[in-house]
Amino acid sequence: MADDREPPPLFNNVEIDQRDDDNEDLFSSAIDVDVGVLDGDGQGPFNGTSEAPKLHLSQLEKECGDQFIEVTVTEPQKLGEGMGAYVAYKVITKTNMPIFRKRSFSVMRRFSDFLGLHDKLVEKYLRMGRIIPPAPEKSVIGMTKIKMSNQAEQGSSAEFVEKRRASLERYLNRTAAHPILGVDPDFREFLETDMELPKATNTSALSGAGVMRLFNKVGETVNKITYKMDESDPEEQQWFEEKTQQIENLDTQLRKLHASVETLVLHRKDLALLTSAFAKSAAMLSNCEEHTSLSRALSQLAEVEEKVEALHNEQANADFSVLCELLKDYIALIGAIKEVFHERVKVYQNWQHSQQMLNKRREQKAKLELSGKPDKGNQASVEVVEWEAKVDRGQEEFDNISKMIKKEMERFEVNRVKDFKAIIIQYLENLMTHQQQLIKYWEAFLPEAKAIA
């Protein structure tokens, strides 16, 4: 009969039946201790021995507060030739955490290793409600230029490599700062295993699997945006609706600000070019000027303008590296937050799917009992028990991911304010330093201008 067939869940990539296997011994392997039970912020029971200490997830995060991991990505070097070439980076780590074998160590990693690490962390923690820092974007054009350039032409790709190096460093430090991701075994292996990692799959920008994942993600996003959740807790539902709207508004405004800063950087570079042209014109005019003091003043003016050009270029680079890149990072991070919120919707949908199947099984059981078919009724009773367990697991998973998202959002807000405060102060100090230097240049030139007789 048609009613006996189980309809597919709304999202096939989320299997609620596998929940226990997915979470088994996850954090115990991450921290190299046997974990007994987790508190309300955790994700269910873990397998531990009877003598194992009971370590709560919140306790682990507090204990990591005084410890640090500092990661530096440096020394990018091109390896190989032609389309098989790639850039490797030296990843230097300094830490005081006893979970690492040494206090200081370094490894060589290529860009695909970073993407592979990010995919592993997403696979482990996204469904739990953790906000996974986004990996730097792939660039087909930038890498193609590097692959096809020879030793003499590598200077044209130096800016792209430096931007990528800086973004990889920020990605690793943001991941290391997370109390759970920073002690994940895959992250530790990435930092301290001095050997080539297994080749990451699906990291190619043009792979067929990557294109299919993109289409699937777009389809899921549309479904999740249009899906209306009717939660049992109105306060929690209101919190998530308000937070979703806040994230959307923040994303919109950050994108506008990022576009404005990019335009500012371009205008500063244009200003530097025009200042350079002005300096050259003033120098040429001083050469053909017969009036001695005026010629000398014009020559000095050309020198000052050359110095001002350098200041404009420095300020443009500071605008980009300090302010523009921070905004770009947070736009990507907000994208990761949206993914976590979407994951919660998927968990809710699978929970509701289980509830629908349970109701159908109960109806079938009642019909069989009324029709006097005890054998089939017993089988229906077993199925009812199974779906009741699935509903309980689905509700537990939904409650857990909701709690975890709230906790992760609280951490995100604290870090966001701290990051923007530090960057704004750094940006203003940098701007003031350049302005003060500019004033000194013109103050030094003023007596020369007044000396024109």
Secondary structure, 3 states (H helix, E strand, C coil): CHHHCCCCCCCCCCCHHHHHHHHCCHHHHHHCCCCCCCCCCCCCCCCCCCCCCCCCHHHHHHHHHHCCEEEEEEEEEEECCHHHCEEEEEEEEEECCCCCCCCEEEEEEEHHHHHHHHHHHHHHHHHHCCCCCCCCCCCHHHHHHHHHCCHHHHHHHHHHHHHHHHHHHHHHHHHHCCCCHHHCHHHHHHHHCCCCCCCCCCCCCCCHHHHHHHHHHHHHHHHHHHCCCCCCCHHHHHHHHHHHHHHHHHHHHHHHHHHHHHHHHHHHHHHHHHHHHHHHHHHHHHHHCCCHHHHHHHHHHHHHHHHHHHHHHHHHHHHHHHHHHHHHHHHHHHHHHHHHHHHHHHHHHHHHHHHHHHHHHHHHHHHHHHCCCHHHHHHHHHHHHHHHHHHHHHHHHHHHHHHHHHHHHHHHHHHHHHHHHHHHHHHHHHHHHHHHHHHHHHHHHHHHHHCCC
